[in-house]
Amino acid sequence: MGILDGKRILVTGVLTDASIAFHVARVAQQEGATLVLTGFGRLSLVERIAKRLPQPPPVLELDVTDTAHLESLAPRVSEHVDGLDGVVHAIGFAPQSALGGNFLATSWEDVATAVHVSTFSLKSLAMAALPLMPGGGSVVGLDFDAAMAWPGYDWMGVAKAGLESCARYLARDLGSRRVRVNLVAAGPLRTMAAKSIPGFDKFEEVWSDRAPLGWSITDPEPAARACVALLSDWFPATTGEIVHVDGGVHAVGV
């Protein structure tokens, strides 16, 4: 038996088979979950990548900034499963002007885009899925430690700090409905998202020098396993938490 046997999980953010979300989906299926995926924009690509999973799941279109998409999410998901036990938020985006050392010159419009897509969407997605979780469930988001200012990360770092705060407030307000909300803060991984960050190689240097357990920038498995664990019933009283899967870098000084 897997730790997700009988669980119905919605996974967002699967873009390539290098994405953390793809590996969350893969491990979740290996642990017995039934999946529904969402994608935005390049939906045919997501559908193609979904076929690389052990059991290709259905793929739905979801733009988390589109009210109509959010309002229709529950009935569209219900065409494939009769409810949800978990949701994976693997969504983040910032315009290039909001990254790469342009912090002081970034316009509010671009900052607003980063915050809307990367931060507010956690609340939007949770509320859109809530009607499908009448008995409670687990919402797990992907984070990158926002406790400090990272080179080049700029307004995405601010958006991630907001994501961490948003998760705590959601944990507070959804606890009475037996919905847990937690984040997994992974170390740097070579994903599509990473490629959009100027100076990403500087992150690699930090982790190779400082991680007590070591760190592989090409291995999303540890982060995926943490997400699956939080989706399971093995953390029944944990909410509002940030689980660091970063080789220990967050815990040690320079």
C-alpha positions as CSV (number, residue, x, y, z in Angstrom):
1,M,0.0,0.0,0.0
2,G,1.2,3.5,-0.8
3,I,0.7,6.5,1.5
4,L,-1.6,8.1,-1.0
5,D,-3.8,5.1,-1.7
6,G,-7.3,6.3,-2.5
7,K,-6.3,10.0,-2.5
8,R,-7.4,12.3,-5.3
9,I,-4.8,15.0,-6.0
10,L,-4.8,18.1,-8.2
11,V,-1.3,19.0,-9.4
12,T,-0.6,22.4,-11.1
13,G,2.6,23.5,-12.7
14,V,3.7,20.5,-14.7
15,L,5.5,22.0,-17.7
16,T,8.4,19.7,-18.4
17,D,9.6,16.4,-16.9
18,A,12.3,18.4,-15.1
19,S,9.8,20.4,-13.1
20,I,9.3,19.6,-9.4
21,A,5.5,19.3,-10.1
22,F,6.1,16.5,-12.6
23,H,8.1,14.5,-10.0
24,V,5.5,15.2,-7.3
25,A,2.9,13.8,-9.7
26,R,5.1,10.8,-10.5
27,V,5.8,9.9,-6.8
28,A,2.1,10.6,-5.9
29,Q,1.0,8.0,-8.5
30,Q,3.6,5.5,-7.3
31,E,2.1,6.0,-3.8
32,G,-1.4,5.2,-5.0
33,A,-2.9,8.6,-5.9
34,T,-5.4,9.4,-8.7
35,L,-4.3,12.7,-10.4
36,V,-5.7,15.6,-12.3
37,L,-3.2,18.0,-13.8
38,T,-3.7,21.6,-14.8
39,G,-1.7,23.7,-17.3
40,F,-1.8,27.1,-18.8
41,G,-0.8,28.4,-22.2
42,R,1.1,25.5,-23.7
43,L,-1.5,23.0,-22.8
44,S,-0.5,20.5,-25.6
45,L,3.0,20.4,-24.0
46,V,1.5,19.6,-20.6
47,E,-0.6,16.8,-22.2
48,R,2.5,15.4,-23.9
49,I,4.5,15.5,-20.6
50,A,1.6,13.9,-18.8
51,K,1.9,10.8,-21.0
52,R,5.4,10.2,-19.4
53,L,3.8,9.5,-16.0
54,P,3.0,5.9,-15.0
55,Q,-0.7,6.5,-15.7
56,P,-1.4,9.6,-17.9
57,P,-3.9,11.8,-16.1
58,P,-6.4,14.2,-17.5
59,V,-5.1,17.8,-18.1
60,L,-7.3,20.9,-17.5
61,E,-6.6,24.4,-18.5
62,L,-6.2,26.8,-15.5
63,D,-5.1,30.4,-15.5
64,V,-5.0,31.4,-11.9
65,T,-5.5,35.0,-12.7
66,D,-8.7,34.3,-14.6
67,T,-11.8,34.4,-12.5
68,A,-13.8,32.3,-15.0
69,H,-11.2,29.6,-14.9
70,L,-11.2,29.5,-11.1
71,E,-15.0,29.5,-10.8
72,S,-15.3,26.6,-13.3
73,L,-12.5,24.5,-11.8
74,A,-14.5,22.5,-9.3
75,P,-17.1,21.3,-11.9
76,R,-14.4,20.6,-14.5
77,V,-12.4,18.5,-12.0
78,S,-15.6,16.7,-11.0
79,E,-15.8,15.3,-14.5
80,H,-12.8,13.1,-13.7
81,V,-12.8,12.5,-9.9
82,D,-15.6,12.8,-7.3
83,G,-13.6,15.1,-5.0
84,L,-10.2,16.1,-3.9
85,D,-8.0,15.2,-1.0
86,G,-5.0,17.4,-1.9
87,V,-3.9,20.2,-4.1
88,V,-0.3,21.0,-5.2
89,H,0.4,24.7,-5.9
90,A,3.5,24.8,-8.2
91,I,2.8,28.2,-9.8
92,G,5.1,31.1,-10.1
93,F,6.0,33.8,-12.6
94,A,7.7,37.2,-12.6
95,P,8.4,39.4,-15.7
96,Q,12.1,39.6,-16.6
97,S,12.1,43.2,-15.5
98,A,11.4,42.0,-11.9
99,L,14.5,39.8,-11.8
100,G,18.2,40.0,-12.4
101,G,19.2,43.1,-10.3
102,N,16.5,45.5,-11.5
103,F,14.8,45.7,-8.1
104,L,14.9,49.4,-7.8
105,A,13.6,50.1,-11.3
106,T,10.8,47.5,-11.6
107,S,7.4,49.0,-12.3
108,W,4.4,48.3,-10.1
109,E,2.6,46.7,-13.0
110,D,5.3,44.0,-13.3
111,V,5.5,43.6,-9.5
112,A,1.7,43.2,-9.4
113,T,2.0,40.4,-12.0
114,A,4.6,38.6,-10.0
115,V,2.5,38.9,-6.8
116,H,-0.8,37.9,-8.5
117,V,0.6,34.8,-10.1
118,S,3.1,33.7,-7.5
119,T,1.4,34.7,-4.2
120,F,-2.3,35.5,-4.4
121,S,-2.8,32.4,-6.6
122,L,-2.3,30.2,-3.5
123,K,-5.4,31.6,-2.0
124,S,-7.3,31.6,-5.3
125,L,-6.4,28.0,-6.0
126,A,-7.3,26.8,-2.5
127,M,-10.7,28.5,-2.6
128,A,-11.4,27.2,-6.1
129,A,-10.7,23.6,-4.9
130,L,-12.4,23.9,-1.5
131,P,-15.8,22.8,-2.6
132,L,-14.2,19.5,-3.6
133,M,-12.7,19.0,-0.1
134,P,-15.8,18.8,2.2
135,G,-14.0,16.4,4.5
136,G,-10.8,18.4,4.6
137,G,-7.5,17.8,2.8
138,S,-4.0,19.1,2.2
139,V,-2.7,22.1,0.2
140,V,1.0,22.0,-0.5
141,G,2.8,24.9,-2.2
142,L,6.4,25.1,-3.6
143,D,8.6,27.7,-2.0
144,F,12.1,29.1,-2.2
145,D,13.4,30.3,1.2
146,A,12.5,34.0,1.5
147,A,14.2,34.7,4.7
148,M,17.0,36.6,2.9
149,A,17.6,38.6,-0.2
150,W,19.1,36.4,-2.9
151,P,21.2,37.6,-5.9
152,G,19.0,38.3,-8.9
153,Y,15.8,36.9,-7.3
154,D,14.5,40.4,-6.5
155,W,10.7,40.7,-6.7
156,M,10.2,37.0,-7.0
157,G,11.8,36.8,-3.6
158,V,9.3,39.3,-2.3
159,A,6.5,37.3,-3.9
160,K,7.8,34.1,-2.2
161,A,7.8,36.0,1.2
162,G,4.2,36.8,0.5
163,L,3.5,33.2,-0.4
164,E,4.9,32.1,3.0
165,S,2.7,34.6,4.8
166,C,-0.3,33.7,2.7
167,A,0.1,30.0,3.6
168,R,0.0,30.9,7.3
169,Y,-3.2,32.9,7.0
170,L,-4.8,30.2,4.9
171,A,-3.7,27.6,7.5
172,R,-5.5,29.8,10.1
173,D,-8.7,30.3,8.2
174,L,-9.0,26.8,6.6
175,G,-8.1,24.8,9.7
176,S,-11.7,24.7,10.9
177,R,-12.5,22.9,7.6
178,R,-9.8,20.4,8.2
179,V,-7.7,21.7,5.4
180,R,-4.0,21.8,6.1
181,V,-1.7,24.3,4.2
182,N,2.0,23.8,4.1
183,L,5.0,24.8,1.9
184,V,8.1,22.9,0.7
185,A,11.1,25.2,0.3
186,A,13.4,23.3,-2.0
187,G,17.0,24.2,-2.8
188,P,17.8,25.3,-6.3
189,L,17.0,22.9,-9.1
190,R,17.5,23.1,-12.8
191,T,13.9,23.6,-13.9
192,M,12.3,25.9,-16.5
193,A,11.7,28.4,-13.7
194,A,15.3,28.4,-12.7
195,K,16.4,29.1,-16.3
196,S,14.4,32.4,-16.2
197,I,16.4,33.7,-13.2
198,P,19.5,35.7,-14.3
199,G,22.6,34.6,-12.4
200,F,21.1,31.2,-11.3
201,D,24.7,29.8,-11.2
202,K,25.3,31.9,-8.1
203,F,22.6,29.8,-6.3
204,E,24.4,26.6,-7.3
205,E,27.7,27.9,-5.8
206,V,26.0,28.7,-2.5
207,W,24.5,25.2,-2.1
208,S,27.6,23.3,-3.2
209,D,29.6,25.2,-0.6
210,R,27.1,25.2,2.3
211,A,24.7,22.3,2.3
212,P,25.7,20.0,5.2
213,L,24.0,17.0,3.5
214,G,25.1,18.0,0.0
215,W,22.8,19.1,-2.7
216,S,22.1,18.0,-6.3
217,I,20.6,20.6,-8.6
218,T,19.4,17.9,-10.9
219,D,17.5,15.8,-8.4
220,P,13.9,16.9,-7.7
221,E,13.1,13.6,-5.9
222,P,13.7,14.8,-2.3
223,A,11.4,17.8,-2.8
224,A,8.8,15.6,-4.5
225,R,8.8,13.1,-1.6
226,A,8.3,15.9,0.9
227,C,5.3,17.2,-1.0
228,V,3.8,13.7,-1.2
229,A,4.4,13.2,2.5
230,L,2.5,16.4,3.3
231,L,-0.3,15.4,1.0
232,S,-0.7,12.1,3.0
233,D,-2.3,11.4,6.3
234,W,1.1,11.2,8.0
235,F,1.1,14.9,8.9
236,P,-2.4,15.2,10.4
237,A,-1.7,18.0,12.8
238,T,0.8,20.0,10.7
239,T,-0.3,23.2,9.1
240,G,1.2,26.6,8.4
241,E,4.6,25.0,8.1
242,I,7.6,25.5,5.8
243,V,9.4,22.2,5.3
244,H,12.9,22.9,4.0
245,V,14.3,20.4,1.6
246,D,17.6,22.1,0.8
247,G,20.3,19.9,2.2
248,G,20.3,22.0,5.4
249,V,21.5,25.4,3.9
250,H,18.7,27.3,5.7
251,A,20.1,26.2,9.1
252,V,23.7,27.1,8.7
253,G,25.6,30.4,8.5
254,V,28.2,31.4,5.9
